[in-house]
Amino acid sequence: MTDKDFKALMELAARKLEEAKTMSKKEAILSLNSAGILTKKGKFMKPYAELEKLVPPKQ
């Protein structure tokens, strides 16, 4: 990876981080679902089950 590639990747990551900061809860869940982290019902997929401990319970 060249320095130019690395810089482009870092800029992309910064843009995506800014987008994530303005996402609604529904958009965030859909994004995590499309990444294979959450099921359609909002539960963590088996490889990510440990993350359940970090999420506050629904009220």
BAZA-678877 format. One record per residue: x, z, y of N, C-alpha, C in turn. Coordinates in Angstrom, 2 decimals, padded with zeros to 5 digits. Layout:
<pts>
<n.u=X | n.w=Z | n.v=Y | ca.u=X | ca.w=Z | ca.v=Y | c.u=X | c.w=Z | c.v=Y> .
...
</pts>
This chain:
<pts>
<n.u=000.86 | n.w=000.00 | n.v=-001.17 | ca.u=000.00 | ca.w=000.00 | ca.v=000.00 | c.u=000.91 | c.w=000.00 | c.v=001.24> .
<n.u=000.62 | n.w=-000.91 | n.v=002.12 | ca.u=001.42 | ca.w=-001.00 | ca.v=003.33 | c.u=000.92 | c.w=000.00 | c.v=004.38> .
<n.u=001.71 | n.w=000.21 | n.v=005.40 | ca.u=001.29 | ca.w=001.09 | ca.v=006.49 | c.u=000.02 | c.w=000.56 | c.v=007.14> .
<n.u=-000.08 | n.w=-000.76 | n.v=007.25 | ca.u=-001.27 | ca.w=-001.38 | ca.v=007.85 | c.u=-002.51 | c.w=-001.09 | c.v=006.98> .
<n.u=-002.36 | n.w=-001.20 | n.v=005.66 | ca.u=-003.47 | ca.w=-000.90 | ca.v=004.74 | c.u=-003.87 | c.w=000.57 | c.v=004.85> .
<n.u=-002.87 | n.w=001.43 | n.v=004.91 | ca.u=-003.13 | ca.w=002.86 | ca.v=005.00 | c.u=-003.88 | c.w=003.19 | c.v=006.29> .
<n.u=-003.45 | n.w=002.60 | n.v=007.39 | ca.u=-004.11 | ca.w=002.84 | ca.v=008.67 | c.u=-005.56 | c.w=002.37 | c.v=008.64> .
<n.u=-005.81 | n.w=001.20 | n.v=008.06 | ca.u=-007.16 | ca.w=000.67 | ca.v=007.94 | c.u=-008.03 | c.w=001.59 | c.v=007.09> .
<n.u=-007.47 | n.w=002.10 | n.v=006.01 | ca.u=-008.20 | ca.w=003.01 | ca.v=005.13 | c.u=-008.54 | c.w=004.32 | c.v=005.84> .
<n.u=-007.60 | n.w=004.84 | n.v=006.62 | ca.u=-007.85 | ca.w=006.07 | ca.v=007.37 | c.u=-008.92 | c.w=005.86 | c.v=008.45> .
<n.u=-008.92 | n.w=004.70 | n.v=009.09 | ca.u=-009.95 | ca.w=004.40 | ca.v=010.08 | c.u=-011.32 | c.w=004.29 | c.v=009.43> .
<n.u=-011.38 | n.w=003.68 | n.v=008.26 | ca.u=-012.63 | ca.w=003.58 | ca.v=007.52 | c.u=-013.14 | c.w=004.97 | c.v=007.14> .
<n.u=-012.24 | n.w=005.81 | n.v=006.66 | ca.u=-012.62 | ca.w=007.17 | ca.v=006.28 | c.u=-013.15 | c.w=007.94 | c.v=007.49> .
<n.u=-012.53 | n.w=007.77 | n.v=008.64 | ca.u=-012.98 | ca.w=008.46 | ca.v=009.85 | c.u=-014.37 | c.w=007.98 | c.v=010.26> .
<n.u=-014.62 | n.w=006.68 | n.v=010.16 | ca.u=-015.95 | ca.w=006.15 | ca.v=010.49 | c.u=-017.02 | c.w=006.69 | c.v=009.54> .
<n.u=-016.68 | n.w=006.71 | n.v=008.25 | ca.u=-017.65 | ca.w=007.20 | ca.v=007.25 | c.u=-017.92 | c.w=008.69 | c.v=007.44> .
<n.u=-016.92 | n.w=009.46 | n.v=007.83 | ca.u=-017.11 | ca.w=010.87 | ca.v=008.10 | c.u=-018.06 | c.w=011.07 | c.v=009.27> .
<n.u=-017.89 | n.w=010.29 | n.v=010.31 | ca.u=-018.79 | ca.w=010.38 | ca.v=011.47 | c.u=-020.22 | c.w=010.01 | c.v=011.08> .
<n.u=-020.37 | n.w=008.99 | n.v=010.25 | ca.u=-021.70 | ca.w=008.60 | ca.v=009.77 | c.u=-022.34 | c.w=009.74 | c.v=008.98> .
<n.u=-021.55 | n.w=010.40 | n.v=008.14 | ca.u=-022.06 | ca.w=011.49 | ca.v=007.31 | c.u=-022.54 | c.w=012.65 | c.v=008.17> .
<n.u=-021.92 | n.w=012.87 | n.v=009.31 | ca.u=-022.30 | ca.w=013.98 | ca.v=010.18 | c.u=-023.69 | c.w=013.79 | c.v=010.78> .
<n.u=-024.15 | n.w=012.55 | n.v=010.86 | ca.u=-025.45 | ca.w=012.28 | ca.v=011.47 | c.u=-026.54 | c.w=011.94 | c.v=010.44> .
<n.u=-026.21 | n.w=012.03 | n.v=009.16 | ca.u=-027.18 | ca.w=011.72 | ca.v=008.11 | c.u=-028.27 | c.w=012.77 | c.v=008.03> .
<n.u=-029.46 | n.w=012.31 | n.v=007.71 | ca.u=-030.55 | ca.w=013.25 | ca.v=007.42 | c.u=-030.32 | c.w=013.79 | c.v=006.00> .
<n.u=-031.05 | n.w=014.82 | n.v=005.64 | ca.u=-030.92 | ca.w=015.40 | ca.v=004.30 | c.u=-031.27 | c.w=014.34 | c.v=003.25> .
<n.u=-032.31 | n.w=013.57 | n.v=003.52 | ca.u=-032.74 | ca.w=012.54 | ca.v=002.57 | c.u=-031.66 | c.w=011.47 | c.v=002.41> .
<n.u=-031.06 | n.w=011.04 | n.v=003.51 | ca.u=-029.98 | ca.w=010.05 | ca.v=003.45 | c.u=-028.79 | c.w=010.59 | c.v=002.68> .
<n.u=-028.46 | n.w=011.86 | n.v=002.89 | ca.u=-027.33 | ca.w=012.46 | ca.v=002.19 | c.u=-027.58 | c.w=012.51 | c.v=000.69> .
<n.u=-028.79 | n.w=012.90 | n.v=000.29 | ca.u=-029.12 | ca.w=012.96 | ca.v=-001.14 | c.u=-029.07 | c.w=011.56 | c.v=-001.75> .
<n.u=-029.60 | n.w=010.56 | n.v=-001.04 | ca.u=-029.55 | ca.w=009.19 | ca.v=-001.55 | c.u=-028.11 | c.w=008.69 | c.v=-001.69> .
<n.u=-027.26 | n.w=009.06 | n.v=-000.74 | ca.u=-025.85 | ca.w=008.67 | ca.v=-000.80 | c.u=-025.16 | c.w=009.31 | c.v=-002.00> .
<n.u=-025.40 | n.w=010.60 | n.v=-002.21 | ca.u=-024.80 | ca.w=011.29 | ca.v=-003.35 | c.u=-025.35 | c.w=010.76 | c.v=-004.67> .
<n.u=-026.62 | n.w=010.35 | n.v=-004.65 | ca.u=-027.22 | ca.w=009.77 | ca.v=-005.85 | c.u=-026.57 | c.w=008.42 | c.v=-006.16> .
<n.u=-026.39 | n.w=007.60 | n.v=-005.15 | ca.u=-025.79 | ca.w=006.28 | ca.v=-005.39 | c.u=-024.33 | c.w=006.40 | c.v=-005.82> .
<n.u=-023.68 | n.w=007.50 | n.v=-005.46 | ca.u=-022.29 | ca.w=007.73 | ca.v=-005.88 | c.u=-022.22 | c.w=008.34 | c.v=-007.28> .
<n.u=-023.39 | n.w=008.68 | n.v=-007.86 | ca.u=-023.39 | ca.w=009.24 | ca.v=-009.22 | c.u=-023.12 | c.w=010.72 | c.v=-009.26> .
<n.u=-023.29 | n.w=011.40 | n.v=-008.12 | ca.u=-023.03 | ca.w=012.83 | ca.v=-008.05 | c.u=-024.31 | c.w=013.63 | c.v=-008.27> .
<n.u=-025.43 | n.w=013.12 | n.v=-007.76 | ca.u=-026.72 | ca.w=013.76 | ca.v=-007.94 | c.u=-027.67 | c.w=012.87 | c.v=-008.73> .
<n.u=-028.60 | n.w=013.50 | n.v=-009.43 | ca.u=-029.67 | ca.w=012.76 | ca.v=-010.10 | c.u=-030.72 | c.w=012.40 | c.v=-009.05> .
<n.u=-031.70 | n.w=011.61 | n.v=-009.44 | ca.u=-032.77 | ca.w=011.25 | ca.v=-008.51 | c.u=-033.59 | c.w=012.47 | c.v=-008.09> .
<n.u=-033.57 | n.w=013.51 | n.v=-008.91 | ca.u=-034.30 | ca.w=014.74 | ca.v=-008.59 | c.u=-033.46 | c.w=015.71 | c.v=-007.75> .
<n.u=-032.23 | n.w=015.32 | n.v=-007.42 | ca.u=-031.39 | ca.w=016.14 | ca.v=-006.57 | c.u=-030.53 | c.w=017.16 | c.v=-007.31> .
<n.u=-030.44 | n.w=017.05 | n.v=-008.62 | ca.u=-029.60 | ca.w=017.94 | ca.v=-009.41 | c.u=-028.23 | c.w=017.31 | c.v=-009.59> .
<n.u=-027.19 | n.w=018.14 | n.v=-009.71 | ca.u=-025.85 | ca.w=017.62 | ca.v=-009.90 | c.u=-025.70 | c.w=017.04 | c.v=-011.30> .
<n.u=-024.99 | n.w=015.92 | n.v=-011.39 | ca.u=-024.70 | ca.w=015.31 | ca.v=-012.68 | c.u=-023.72 | c.w=016.25 | c.v=-013.41> .
<n.u=-023.67 | n.w=016.13 | n.v=-014.72 | ca.u=-022.88 | ca.w=017.04 | ca.v=-015.54 | c.u=-021.43 | c.w=017.24 | c.v=-015.06> .
<n.u=-020.69 | n.w=016.17 | n.v=-014.71 | ca.u=-019.30 | ca.w=016.40 | ca.v=-014.28 | c.u=-019.18 | c.w=017.19 | c.v=-012.98> .
<n.u=-020.26 | n.w=017.29 | n.v=-012.23 | ca.u=-020.25 | ca.w=017.97 | ca.v=-010.93 | c.u=-021.06 | c.w=019.27 | c.v=-010.95> .
<n.u=-021.42 | n.w=019.73 | n.v=-012.13 | ca.u=-022.28 | ca.w=020.91 | ca.v=-012.26 | c.u=-021.71 | c.w=022.15 | c.v=-011.57> .
<n.u=-020.40 | n.w=022.28 | n.v=-011.53 | ca.u=-019.77 | ca.w=023.44 | ca.v=-010.88 | c.u=-020.10 | c.w=023.51 | c.v=-009.39> .
<n.u=-020.40 | n.w=022.37 | n.v=-008.78 | ca.u=-020.73 | ca.w=022.34 | ca.v=-007.35 | c.u=-022.05 | c.w=023.06 | c.v=-007.07> .
<n.u=-022.88 | n.w=023.21 | n.v=-008.07 | ca.u=-024.16 | ca.w=023.90 | ca.v=-007.91 | c.u=-023.95 | c.w=025.32 | c.v=-007.36> .
<n.u=-022.83 | n.w=025.93 | n.v=-007.72 | ca.u=-022.53 | ca.w=027.30 | ca.v=-007.25 | c.u=-022.29 | c.w=027.35 | c.v=-005.75> .
<n.u=-021.91 | n.w=026.22 | n.v=-005.14 | ca.u=-021.59 | ca.w=026.19 | ca.v=-003.71 | c.u=-022.79 | c.w=025.86 | c.v=-002.83> .
<n.u=-023.88 | n.w=025.40 | n.v=-003.46 | ca.u=-025.07 | ca.w=025.01 | ca.v=-002.71 | c.u=-026.03 | c.w=026.18 | c.v=-002.65> .
<n.u=-026.47 | n.w=026.55 | n.v=-001.44 | ca.u=-027.42 | ca.w=027.67 | ca.v=-001.33 | c.u=-028.74 | c.w=027.31 | c.v=-002.02> .
<n.u=-029.41 | n.w=028.29 | n.v=-002.64 | ca.u=-030.68 | ca.w=028.03 | ca.v=-003.31 | c.u=-031.75 | c.w=027.59 | c.v=-002.32> .
<n.u=-032.69 | n.w=026.77 | n.v=-002.83 | ca.u=-033.81 | ca.w=026.31 | ca.v=-001.99 | c.u=-034.72 | c.w=027.49 | c.v=-001.69> .
<n.u=-035.27 | n.w=027.49 | n.v=-000.49 | ca.u=-036.16 | ca.w=028.60 | ca.v=-000.12 | c.u=-037.58 | c.w=028.16 | c.v=-000.04> .
</pts>
